[in-house]
Amino acid sequence: MAQIAELVPGSINKVQFDRPGWGASPEAVTDLWGNARFLIAEAEKVRGSRILFGYSYGGSVALAAAALRPDLFGSVVLYAPASGVEALVSFDRMLAQGLFGRTLSNLVILVARKLQEDSYGWGKRAGESFWFEQERLATDLKSLDDAVGGLEVPIVAIHGLGDKVVPLSASARLVQRAARAEMVLLEGEGHAISPAVAVQSVYEIVRRARCCKILEIDAN
């Protein structure tokens, strides 16, 4: 998301931050709804209309925040969102399995640090934070499913057709359940949607909403 923010022109105000337990955040890692309350507290500091952007698990947090405080956000844009139980795959369940899951989570972060240059920005607590969230993921996403049904905030779920991490069915299910949700499918894109492609959606959403405050929350 930071790469996307860099491409957004200065005429659009942007606010972005690390979630509790990640990056430079001094806050302790927390569950989905704790993340959502943290996001709401940050959003309340921003004047004017707000568009909320979230990527992957950050999309879950954005959706949860909108469910708790629909009055606070003009619209929500989600990139490859883990937007409910449809997002769960067998690997997620493996990561939630006690000591095995904890060890596997640390291994995932270790491999990510080798393969992704920006992963060093995740912070020293990334392994423990990742496992903490994975252990609670199934329960959290079930509660998110329950909360989305009555949500009337405009939602756009953007999903790459080649996404191998979060199933397309997660966004499709969200569109079925939320009153004002739409799904945008991108050919040639996977889970890590390219910044240049993603930023085009920013322009379109801002144009529709005619507002200029954007809050972003990363997956990690």
C-alpha positions as CSV (number, residue, x, y, z in Angstrom):
1,M,0.0,0.0,0.0
2,A,2.9,2.4,0.6
3,Q,3.9,2.0,-3.0
4,I,0.4,2.9,-4.1
5,A,0.3,5.9,-1.8
6,E,3.5,7.2,-3.4
7,L,1.8,7.3,-6.8
8,V,-1.3,9.2,-5.6
9,P,-0.9,12.9,-6.3
10,G,-0.3,15.4,-3.6
11,S,-3.7,17.0,-4.2
12,I,-5.2,14.0,-2.5
13,N,-4.6,13.8,1.2
14,K,-3.3,10.5,2.4
15,V,-3.0,9.0,5.9
16,Q,-1.3,5.6,6.3
17,F,0.1,3.7,9.3
18,D,1.3,0.3,10.6
19,R,-1.2,-1.9,12.4
20,P,-0.6,-2.8,16.0
21,G,2.2,-5.3,16.3
22,W,3.7,-4.5,12.9
23,G,6.3,-2.2,11.6
24,A,7.0,0.9,13.7
25,S,3.8,0.6,15.7
26,P,4.4,0.7,19.4
27,E,1.0,-1.0,20.1
28,A,0.7,-4.6,21.0
29,V,-0.7,-7.0,18.4
30,T,-4.4,-7.5,18.6
31,D,-7.3,-9.3,17.0
32,L,-9.4,-8.1,14.0
33,W,-11.8,-6.0,16.0
34,G,-9.0,-4.5,18.1
35,N,-7.4,-3.5,14.8
36,A,-10.7,-2.0,13.6
37,R,-11.0,0.1,16.8
38,F,-7.4,1.3,16.3
39,L,-8.2,2.3,12.8
40,I,-11.4,4.1,13.9
41,A,-9.4,6.1,16.5
42,E,-7.0,7.1,13.7
43,A,-9.8,8.0,11.3
44,E,-11.5,10.2,13.9
45,K,-8.4,12.5,13.8
46,V,-8.9,13.2,10.1
47,R,-11.3,15.9,9.1
48,G,-13.6,15.8,6.2
49,S,-14.9,12.8,4.1
50,R,-12.8,9.6,4.2
51,I,-12.2,6.8,1.8
52,L,-10.8,3.7,3.5
53,F,-8.4,1.4,1.6
54,G,-7.2,-2.0,2.8
55,Y,-5.1,-4.8,1.3
56,S,-5.4,-8.5,2.1
57,Y,-5.8,-8.8,5.9
58,G,-5.8,-5.1,6.0
59,G,-8.9,-5.3,3.9
60,S,-10.5,-7.3,6.7
61,V,-9.6,-4.6,9.2
62,A,-11.0,-1.9,6.9
63,L,-14.3,-3.8,6.5
64,A,-14.6,-4.4,10.3
65,A,-14.0,-0.7,10.9
66,A,-16.7,0.2,8.5
67,A,-19.1,-2.3,10.1
68,L,-18.4,-0.7,13.5
69,R,-18.6,2.9,12.4
70,P,-20.4,3.2,9.0
71,D,-21.0,6.9,9.6
72,L,-17.3,7.6,9.5
73,F,-16.4,6.5,6.0
74,G,-17.7,7.6,2.6
75,S,-16.6,4.4,1.0
76,V,-14.3,1.4,1.4
77,V,-11.9,0.1,-1.3
78,L,-10.5,-3.4,-0.7
79,Y,-7.6,-5.0,-2.6
80,A,-7.6,-8.8,-2.6
81,P,-9.5,-8.7,0.8
82,A,-9.8,-11.6,3.3
83,S,-13.3,-10.4,3.7
84,G,-14.9,-13.5,5.4
85,V,-14.7,-17.2,5.9
86,E,-14.6,-17.8,2.2
87,A,-11.0,-16.4,2.3
88,L,-9.8,-19.2,4.5
89,V,-7.7,-21.9,2.8
90,S,-6.1,-25.1,4.2
91,F,-2.8,-23.3,4.8
92,D,-4.5,-20.8,7.1
93,R,-5.8,-23.7,9.2
94,M,-2.3,-25.2,9.4
95,L,-0.9,-21.8,10.6
96,A,-3.5,-21.8,13.5
97,Q,-2.4,-25.2,14.9
98,G,-0.7,-24.5,18.2
99,L,3.1,-24.9,18.4
100,F,3.3,-26.2,14.9
101,G,1.4,-23.2,13.6
102,R,3.6,-20.9,15.6
103,T,6.8,-22.5,14.2
104,L,5.4,-22.4,10.7
105,S,4.4,-18.8,11.0
106,N,7.9,-17.8,11.9
107,L,9.2,-19.8,9.0
108,V,6.8,-18.0,6.6
109,I,8.1,-14.6,7.8
110,L,11.7,-15.8,7.5
111,V,11.2,-16.9,3.9
112,A,9.3,-13.6,3.2
113,R,12.3,-11.6,4.4
114,K,14.5,-13.5,1.9
115,L,12.1,-12.9,-1.0
116,Q,10.5,-9.6,-0.4
117,E,12.7,-6.5,0.1
118,D,9.9,-4.5,1.7
119,S,9.3,-7.2,4.3
120,Y,11.9,-5.7,6.6
121,G,9.5,-2.9,7.2
122,W,7.2,-5.4,8.9
123,G,9.2,-5.0,12.2
124,K,11.0,-7.3,14.6
125,R,7.7,-8.7,16.0
126,A,6.4,-9.9,12.6
127,G,6.6,-13.6,13.3
128,E,4.7,-13.5,16.6
129,S,2.2,-10.9,15.3
130,F,1.5,-13.1,12.2
131,W,0.9,-16.2,14.3
132,F,-1.3,-14.3,16.8
133,E,-3.6,-13.1,14.0
134,Q,-3.6,-16.5,12.2
135,E,-4.5,-18.3,15.4
136,R,-7.7,-16.2,15.6
137,L,-8.3,-15.8,11.9
138,A,-11.2,-18.3,11.5
139,T,-13.1,-16.9,14.5
140,D,-12.5,-13.3,13.4
141,L,-13.6,-13.8,9.8
142,K,-16.7,-15.6,10.9
143,S,-17.7,-12.6,13.1
144,L,-16.8,-10.3,10.2
145,D,-19.2,-12.4,8.0
146,D,-21.9,-11.8,10.5
147,A,-21.3,-8.1,10.6
148,V,-21.2,-7.4,6.9
149,G,-24.8,-8.5,6.2
150,G,-26.4,-5.1,7.2
151,L,-23.5,-2.9,6.0
152,E,-24.6,-0.1,3.6
153,V,-21.3,1.8,3.1
154,P,-20.3,1.7,-0.6
155,I,-17.7,-1.0,-1.0
156,V,-15.4,-1.9,-4.0
157,A,-13.6,-5.2,-3.8
158,I,-10.7,-5.3,-6.3
159,H,-9.4,-8.8,-7.0
160,G,-6.7,-10.1,-9.4
161,L,-7.9,-13.1,-11.4
162,G,-4.6,-14.8,-10.7
163,D,-4.7,-14.4,-7.0
164,K,-3.4,-17.7,-5.4
165,V,-3.6,-16.4,-1.8
166,V,-7.2,-15.2,-1.3
167,P,-9.9,-17.0,-3.3
168,L,-12.0,-14.9,-5.7
169,S,-15.0,-16.4,-3.9
170,A,-14.2,-14.2,-0.9
171,S,-14.9,-11.0,-2.8
172,A,-17.9,-12.6,-4.6
173,R,-19.4,-13.6,-1.2
174,L,-18.9,-10.1,0.1
175,V,-20.8,-8.6,-2.9
176,Q,-23.6,-11.0,-2.3
177,R,-23.9,-10.1,1.4
178,A,-23.2,-6.3,1.6
179,A,-25.9,-4.0,0.4
180,R,-23.8,-1.7,-1.7
181,A,-20.8,-3.7,-2.8
182,E,-19.3,-4.3,-6.2
183,M,-16.4,-6.4,-7.5
184,V,-13.7,-5.4,-9.9
185,L,-11.7,-8.2,-11.5
186,L,-8.2,-7.5,-12.9
187,E,-6.7,-9.7,-15.6
188,G,-3.0,-10.4,-15.3
189,E,-2.9,-9.5,-11.6
190,G,-2.4,-11.8,-8.6
191,H,-2.5,-11.2,-4.9
192,A,0.1,-8.5,-5.0
193,I,-1.7,-6.1,-7.4
194,S,0.8,-3.8,-9.1
195,P,0.8,-0.3,-7.7
196,A,0.3,1.3,-11.1
197,V,-2.8,-0.7,-11.7
198,A,-4.2,-0.2,-8.2
199,V,-3.7,3.6,-8.2
200,Q,-6.1,3.8,-11.2
201,S,-8.8,2.6,-8.9
202,V,-7.9,5.4,-6.4
203,Y,-8.6,8.0,-9.1
204,E,-11.9,6.5,-9.9
205,I,-13.1,6.1,-6.4
206,V,-12.0,9.7,-5.5
207,R,-13.8,11.0,-8.6
208,R,-17.0,9.2,-7.6
209,A,-16.9,10.3,-3.9
210,R,-15.5,13.8,-4.7
211,C,-13.5,13.8,-1.5
212,C,-9.9,13.9,-0.7
213,K,-9.1,12.1,2.6
214,I,-7.7,8.6,2.1
215,L,-6.8,6.3,5.0
216,E,-4.7,3.2,4.2
217,I,-3.9,0.2,6.3
218,D,-1.4,-2.4,5.1
219,A,-1.8,-6.2,5.2
220,N,1.2,-6.2,7.5
